[in-house]
Amino acid sequence: MFVDGMSGEEDNIFKDVYGGFLLGRVGFIKEKLKELKTQVESDEISYRKELNVGIGPDIIIEEVARRYKKNPEKLINSKTRPALEKQIAIYLIRRYTGLTNGEIGKIFKMKAQAVSKAGIKIERLMEENRKIRNQAKKLISIFQG
């Protein structure tokens, strides 16, 4: 409870607060969640701070294809699920190039939202599966050097 010093009346400052990871009135929270959803599904650049202009998507695709003993064209056009190597390539391109999700989608013939989901999925898989994490780390070490 909050005591208003001027009127002497008690007010509950939290009566109109809706909680989660954001605090505020219901309208404010709904607006911010809508904006957040738009940002997640947008074509904006991911991992902006880790961009390396010297690395192009073709270099990443070639290296991932080489590591997984695939033809780069087959990697790009792969429709089989789960296409782990394709997801890793998307993740690395999102992380180390200045391409938007839409531009990456054009390379892999996917929608921008699918690129975003593939990147998020491989991040989750890397957290859960040590083998996948180690495979990705080996590739990442090439592009960070």
Buried (B, 14 or more C-beta within 10 A) or exposed (E): EEEEEEEEEEEEEEEEEBEEEEEBEEEBBEEBEEEEEEEEBBBBBBBEEEBEEEBBBEBBBBBBBEBBEBEBEEBBEBEEEEBBBBBBBBBBBBBBBBBBBBBBBEBBEBBBBBBBBBBBBBBEBBEEEEEBBEBBEEBBEBBEE
